[in-house]
Amino acid sequence: MIVWINGAFGAGKTTTARELIELIPNSTLFDPEVIGGALTHLLPAKHLAEVGDFQDLSSWRRLVVDTAAALLAELGGTLVVPMILLRQDYRDEIFGGLASRRIPVRHIVLAPAETILRERIAGRDVPPDLPDGEMRVRQWAYDHIEPYHTALGSWLTADAHLVDTSTQTPYETARYIAEAVRTGDVPVCDIVQTPQPTAETLAAGVLLFDEQDRVLLVDPTYKPGWEFPGGVVEPGEAPARAGMREVAEETGIRLDDVPRLLVVDWEQPTPPGYGGLRLLFDGGRLDADGSQRPVLPGPELRGWRFVTEEEAADLLPPVRYERLRWALRARERGAALYLEAGVPV
């Protein structure tokens, strides 16, 4: 498993993690900052200059998941990961990727009082060889206090086990965490487990409409970005029935009728993705009385909304938007379309 220690800069994540690996048998420290440092040597300087934080690099988030999985395959036991995560979509991407590899995550936030936090930042040791290091490092930490409180006031408190470290030493905090992990007081994060594909996949999505013919998009917890309700078709399962099953699992909406096919889209393999066939079905209009509305919160969805075709262009990746666009044309014409990479053939 992974014990992920979150918290603002100055909360004591790394020092607590070092104490914790002495208390949890067969545990190893994994600091994802090492990956961020490596990427500064691997990626072009121009590209790095365009991002303000290495967490904004998709390669960093992917490598965190892959490295953690590789370390656990090599060593077994427990990985203790001290790393700040303040963006919910990044948390979803990383924890969802770990869940897809069947790696449970216990999420802990060290939450000292702000006065204590600022005192620790002011007294933090800064490497002397950094140009303007002291001013830059401390200001970086101060600048992240507000985003930390924003996350704490929204999704982070509900997602993680909070530990007030205002009056505790790192050892005392580590001892508390070790006991809480052992007894199960820190639960495994409730995030859906979607296995990583090992070959081309067949996926079925279902378009659902409101009385204004706006289409339903959902925001999954286990991957970044907006999507149609749906998912991968299981072996031996009819694609339309798979779409109905996924709609029920994700949203709680149960469709009475088998949906009509709108498009078949071949998604080209783009490493590390395998691509495959993507089907979109017409699930029809939902009841105007509001009885058919997605049920939240749940383990699979963070949010949902009905959008116009124009609004969808700002939410969906380009190929997925093209798939939607042609599905809407097929719905108007009453005839299914065959696409390749979002383009009719």
Disulfide bonds with the S-S distance in Angstrom:
none
